[in-house]
Amino acid sequence: MSVKQNFETIKQDIVDTCQRVDRDPDEVTTIAVTKYVSIERANEAINAGITELGENRSEEFLNKYDAIGQAANWHFIGTLQSRKVKDVIGNVTTIHSLDRISLAKEINKRANQTIPCFVQINTSGEDSKHGLDPSEVITFIEELSQYSNIKVIGLMTMAPLVEDETMIRQSFRSLKELRDDIQQLNLSFAPCQHLSMGMSHDFKIAIEEGATHIRIGSRLVGQE
Ligand SMILES: *Cc1c(COP(=O)(O)O)cnc(C)c1O
């Protein structure tokens, strides 16, 4: 399938889902995750009208950025090693995987401007997942006040890899509750208005639970 066809289907899914839960589809930003696919396929996504691309490894991000540059906004969605920050920081629009103070420190040091970040949370409790334990989040975010180049625009999570829709939904719902708690703090460096959650297999549930940024790879650009 062409990216254009896939994108049309997903856009319709977004509209239908939003209608069900009385949300405005314009509140949902689709990020095309190009980590599995070629530069050509990523360009096809741009030609289909997609403006947001996501990569999870610095090498592959730089490879694609070399070819595509600022024709897209770039979202860094994977674990970011501190030593790689200097390579990517000038070119990424948003980081979705802020999960430790040492990383915040490095971003703050290397950035020439404020970097919008999502704080990644492990809402499923699975050992294999990165991200902060929900109980640590408020303290973590308060600590970020020292790092003036970081703006916390939201929270990010990955749902557990299970069939049970209730468990997936609960993971998204707990991210939203945490987001609401942080908003209550009224921190200027952490407006925390967004929720980055939902992938190919669970984005409709994520939208029902309030997602503002969905990260879609295989269903949108394919897996090659
Ligand atoms: C790969 C990846 C995605 C997209 O996964 P699909 O299931 O192919 O849609 C989304 N978010 C993160 C963090 C990823 O690593």
The ligand as a Gaussian input file, in Angstrom:
#p B3LYP/6-31G(d) Opt

LIG

0 1
 C        8.679000       1.698000      16.689000
 C        8.011000       2.644000      17.594000
 C        6.722000       3.113000      17.317000
 C        5.902000       2.664000      16.126000
 O        5.603000       1.303000      16.181000
 P        4.494000       0.599000      15.236000
 O        3.932000      -0.472000      16.071000
 O        5.214000       0.115000      14.035000
 O        3.475000       1.638000      14.890000
 C        6.159000       4.017000      18.198000
 N        6.836000       4.456000      19.299000
 C        8.071000       4.024000      19.593000
 C        8.749000       4.543000      20.810000
 C        8.701000       3.113000      18.757000
 O        9.939000       2.684000      19.069000

